[in-house]
Structures are given as structure tokens and as C-alpha cells.
């Protein structure tokens, strides 16, 4: 189905409130990477206007909650109808500006940090492929997110593929990222998301390492919704990207997903 048609159908369904029973005992976790107007069409970059449009949509139609709140409700078997969690991955510098927008709207979010990127000039392969010079937050920026009440989570040290890395290297990437966050911020870190986020990009051995390390979640990044009673170590996230021409397209696709 074409994206424009999905957006039109989504607008009708959400405006009429017909979406509400379809989201009974169903939550959504969304994922952003970079909010920047300089890279139109980049697959992991949203424009400032697009980000604001999505924030308005989330606030209007969902109950936006911190990640820890959703996890606690899943563990207790509580109602999660129309709950939504906002997350960011990697640690791009613009995330600090996005956080300011969320603060103005009093909306919570969680920032998953690839710790070796922070304060560096590293250009990961996906940005190099697009000719983008990556810009990362400083540790002062990361601390300010925590000071402003946002959640922080680990995302490995070097954004490695946990479907490939194993053994002691995997342990260091997983545990070491949390250890660095604790050292830099002074707060406990028990949220984790694995890089790349597709099903084959984390092994069961490495998922066990995440659990054993004391984390409380290990979300993916390939789409889907969260159902009541789902395992927090196998919950789905949906990336937001230029593919979405409207939040209503996103909403319609979320209604169809499992």
C-alpha cells in the first residue's frame, strides 16, 4: 500500500478515535537517531519539522512514558494500552537539542549511548557511506540529559554487531558501555539496546550476557509493537525515518503490526 494512502487512512482512523480499541494492551517504542536539517533523505535522519510533527502526534494520541515505566508494567502484567516510549540511539550531538524540544513539551525519553563515540570525531561506516561527518555529544551533554530527567541506556562501546562479536569481546562491549556511563554520570545504568537491531544481530549467548549483567531490557529496532506480558529482553522498537511521510502513516503501520 502506498505511503500516502496509509497516511490518509491513518489520519481518518486517529482523528475519529477508532484507533483506541485497536491499541488495547498494545504499546509502541519509537526510535530516532539524528535530528538534523542538513541531510534530507538520509535513512537515519529526521528533519526538525518532522520531529516536532511526530512529538505532537505522540502527545495527542498516546500516553508517553519513560522506558522504566513500560518495563515495570510489562513485568506486573499491567495495562499498557496506547503507551509510547521515545528512544534515541548512538549519541549524536543534535540529540541534546531534541531533548530541549521534549523538555518544553514535558515528554520523557531514553538515550542509548555508544560510549566510545562520545566526545570523539569517529565516523561510522553508515555516515561515511553517505558522506556525512558525524558529530557526537560531549560527556557534559550526556550528563545534562540525566540532570534534566531523561533516561540513559547502554548501546555497547563501539556500536558492534552482537550477532558477530562473542565471548570476552562481547562482554566488554556490553558491560563496558554501562561501566563508562556510570563513571561519567554517577547514575545506575540498567537499560540496554543492541546496535543495528535486527533479529540476527544479537545471538542468544549475547542476550544472556545482557540479562546476566543486570540490565532490564534488550529491545530490537526492526519494527513492531509491544504486547501485554512481552519479555522486555525481546521487545520491538520502530525506527522513525524519512520513509514516514506523516506520523499518520506511522500510526497506520503500527496498527497493522504485531
C-alpha positions as CSV (number, residue, x, y, z in Angstrom):
1,X,0.0,0.0,0.0
2,X,1.4,3.4,-0.9
3,X,2.6,5.6,1.9
4,X,0.3,8.5,1.0
5,X,-2.8,6.2,1.2
6,X,-1.5,4.8,4.5
7,X,-1.2,8.4,5.8
8,X,-4.7,9.3,4.7
9,X,-6.2,6.2,6.3
10,X,-4.2,6.7,9.4
11,X,-5.5,10.3,9.7
12,X,-9.1,9.1,9.4
13,X,-8.6,6.4,12.0
14,X,-6.8,8.5,14.5
15,X,-9.0,11.6,14.1
16,X,-12.1,9.5,14.7
17,X,-10.6,7.9,17.7
18,X,-11.2,4.5,16.1
19,X,-7.6,3.6,16.8
20,X,-8.2,3.4,20.6
21,X,-9.6,-0.1,20.8
22,X,-7.1,-1.3,18.3
23,X,-4.3,-0.3,20.7
24,X,-5.8,-2.1,23.7
25,X,-3.0,-3.8,25.6
26,X,-0.6,-2.6,23.0
27,X,2.3,-0.2,23.3
28,X,4.8,1.3,20.9
29,X,8.5,2.1,21.3
30,X,9.9,4.5,18.7
31,X,13.5,5.1,17.8
32,X,15.2,8.2,16.5
33,X,18.9,8.5,15.6
34,X,19.7,12.0,14.3
35,X,17.5,15.2,14.1
36,X,19.2,17.4,11.5
37,X,18.0,19.5,8.6
38,X,21.3,19.2,6.7
39,X,20.9,15.6,5.5
40,X,17.5,15.3,3.8
41,X,16.8,11.7,2.7
42,X,19.4,10.2,4.9
43,X,17.8,7.0,6.2
44,X,18.5,7.6,9.9
45,X,18.0,11.4,9.9
46,X,14.7,13.2,10.6
47,X,14.3,16.9,10.0
48,X,13.4,19.3,12.9
49,X,10.0,19.8,11.5
50,X,9.4,16.1,11.1
51,X,10.5,15.5,14.7
52,X,8.2,18.2,16.0
53,X,5.3,16.8,14.0
54,X,5.9,13.4,15.5
55,X,6.1,14.8,19.0
56,X,2.7,16.5,18.5
57,X,1.2,13.2,17.2
58,X,2.6,11.2,20.1
59,X,1.3,13.7,22.7
60,X,-2.1,13.8,21.1
61,X,-2.8,10.1,20.7
62,X,-0.6,8.2,23.2
63,X,0.4,8.2,26.8
64,X,4.2,8.9,26.6
65,X,6.0,7.2,29.4
66,X,9.6,6.6,30.5
67,X,11.1,3.2,29.4
68,X,11.3,2.1,33.1
69,X,7.6,2.6,33.5
70,X,6.8,0.4,30.5
71,X,9.1,-2.3,31.7
72,X,7.6,-2.3,35.2
73,X,4.1,-2.5,33.7
74,X,5.1,-5.4,31.5
75,X,6.6,-7.3,34.5
76,X,3.5,-6.8,36.5
77,X,1.1,-7.5,33.7
78,X,-0.5,-4.1,33.9
79,X,-2.5,-2.4,31.2
80,X,-0.2,-0.8,28.5
81,X,-2.9,0.4,26.1
82,X,-1.7,3.3,23.9
83,X,1.6,3.7,25.9
84,X,4.5,5.0,23.9
85,X,8.2,5.3,24.7
86,X,10.6,7.6,22.8
87,X,14.2,6.5,22.4
88,X,17.3,7.7,20.7
89,X,20.3,5.6,19.7
90,X,24.1,6.2,19.3
91,X,24.6,9.7,20.9
92,X,24.5,12.3,18.1
93,X,25.1,15.9,19.1
94,X,21.7,17.0,17.9
95,X,20.1,14.7,20.5
96,X,20.8,17.4,23.0
97,X,18.7,19.9,21.0
98,X,16.0,17.3,20.5
99,X,15.9,16.8,24.3
100,X,15.3,20.6,24.7
101,X,12.2,20.2,22.5
102,X,11.0,17.3,24.6
103,X,11.6,19.3,27.8
104,X,9.4,22.1,26.5
105,X,6.7,19.5,25.8
106,X,7.3,17.7,29.1
107,X,7.8,14.4,27.3
108,X,10.2,11.7,28.6
109,X,12.7,9.9,26.5
110,X,15.6,7.4,26.8
111,X,19.0,8.0,25.1
112,X,21.0,4.8,24.3
113,X,24.7,5.7,24.1
114,X,27.6,4.1,22.2
115,X,30.1,5.3,24.7
116,X,33.3,5.4,22.6
117,X,31.5,7.8,20.2
118,X,31.0,10.4,22.8
119,X,33.4,13.3,22.5
120,X,35.1,11.7,19.5
121,X,35.5,12.5,15.8
122,X,34.7,9.0,14.7
123,X,32.8,8.5,11.5
124,X,31.0,5.1,11.5
125,X,30.6,3.3,8.2
126,X,27.0,4.3,7.6
127,X,27.8,8.0,7.8
128,X,31.0,7.6,5.8
129,X,28.9,5.9,3.1
130,X,26.6,8.9,3.0
131,X,29.4,11.4,3.1
132,X,28.4,12.7,6.5
133,X,30.9,14.0,9.1
134,X,29.5,12.6,12.3
135,X,29.0,14.9,15.3
136,X,28.7,13.4,18.7
137,X,27.6,14.7,22.1
138,X,30.2,15.5,24.8
139,X,30.1,13.8,28.2
140,X,28.8,17.1,29.5
141,X,25.9,16.9,27.1
142,X,25.2,13.3,28.3
143,X,25.3,14.3,31.9
144,X,22.9,17.2,31.2
145,X,20.4,14.7,29.8
146,X,20.4,12.9,33.0
147,X,20.3,16.1,35.0
148,X,17.2,17.1,33.0
149,X,15.4,13.8,34.0
150,X,15.9,11.8,30.8
151,X,16.8,8.1,31.0
152,X,20.2,6.9,29.7
153,X,21.0,3.4,28.4
154,X,24.0,1.5,27.1
155,X,24.4,0.7,23.4
156,X,27.8,-1.1,23.5
157,X,31.1,0.8,23.5
158,X,31.8,0.8,19.7
159,X,28.4,0.0,18.1
160,X,29.4,-3.6,17.4
161,X,27.2,-6.2,15.8
162,X,26.3,-8.6,18.7
163,X,25.3,-11.2,16.1
164,X,29.0,-11.4,15.2
165,X,31.0,-10.4,18.3
166,X,31.2,-13.1,21.0
167,X,33.0,-14.1,24.2
168,X,35.1,-11.7,26.2
169,X,34.8,-9.0,23.5
170,X,31.0,-9.1,23.7
171,X,31.1,-8.9,27.5
172,X,33.4,-5.9,27.4
173,X,31.3,-4.1,24.8
174,X,28.1,-4.7,26.7
175,X,29.3,-4.3,30.3
176,X,32.0,-1.8,29.4
177,X,29.5,0.6,27.9
178,X,27.4,0.7,31.1
179,X,30.5,0.9,33.2
180,X,31.6,4.1,31.3
181,X,28.2,5.6,31.6
182,X,28.1,5.1,35.4
183,X,31.7,6.5,35.7
184,X,30.8,9.6,33.7
185,X,27.3,10.3,35.1
186,X,27.3,8.7,38.6
187,X,23.9,7.1,38.0
188,X,23.0,3.4,37.7
189,X,22.5,2.1,34.2
190,X,20.2,-0.9,33.6
191,X,18.8,-0.1,30.2
192,X,20.4,-1.6,27.1
193,X,19.6,-1.7,23.4
194,X,21.7,-3.7,20.9
195,X,23.2,-2.0,17.8
196,X,21.6,-2.4,14.4
197,X,18.6,-4.1,16.0
198,X,17.7,-6.8,13.5
199,X,16.9,-10.3,14.8
200,X,20.1,-11.8,13.5
201,X,22.2,-9.0,15.0
202,X,22.3,-10.4,18.6
203,X,23.0,-14.1,19.5
204,X,21.2,-15.8,22.3
205,X,24.5,-16.1,24.1
206,X,24.9,-12.3,24.0
207,X,21.3,-11.8,25.0
208,X,22.1,-13.9,28.1
209,X,25.1,-11.7,28.8
210,X,22.9,-8.7,28.7
211,X,20.5,-10.3,31.2
212,X,23.3,-11.6,33.5
213,X,24.9,-8.1,33.5
214,X,21.9,-6.7,35.3
215,X,20.1,-4.9,32.5
216,X,16.3,-5.0,32.5
217,X,15.7,-4.8,28.7
218,X,17.2,-5.5,25.3
219,X,14.9,-4.0,22.6
220,X,15.3,-4.6,18.9
221,X,14.9,-2.0,16.1
222,X,13.1,-3.6,13.2
223,X,9.5,-2.5,13.9
224,X,6.5,-4.0,15.6
225,X,4.6,-3.2,18.7
226,X,4.7,-4.3,22.4
227,X,2.0,-6.6,23.8
228,X,1.0,-7.1,27.4
229,X,3.3,-9.5,29.1
230,X,6.0,-9.4,26.4
231,X,9.6,-10.2,27.5
232,X,11.5,-6.9,27.9
233,X,14.5,-8.6,26.5
234,X,12.7,-9.3,23.3
235,X,10.5,-6.2,22.8
236,X,10.3,-4.4,19.5
237,X,11.1,-0.8,18.6
238,X,10.1,1.0,15.4
239,X,12.6,3.4,13.8
240,X,11.3,6.7,12.6
241,X,12.9,7.9,9.3
242,X,12.2,9.8,6.1
243,X,10.3,6.7,4.9
244,X,7.4,8.1,7.0
245,X,5.9,11.0,5.1
246,X,3.5,11.6,8.0
247,X,3.0,10.5,11.6
248,X,-0.3,9.1,10.5
249,X,1.4,6.7,8.1
250,X,3.5,5.5,11.1
251,X,0.3,5.2,13.2
252,X,-1.5,3.2,10.5
253,X,1.5,0.8,10.1
254,X,1.7,0.4,13.9
255,X,-2.0,-0.6,13.9
256,X,-1.2,-3.4,11.4
257,X,1.9,-4.7,13.1
258,X,2.1,-7.3,15.8
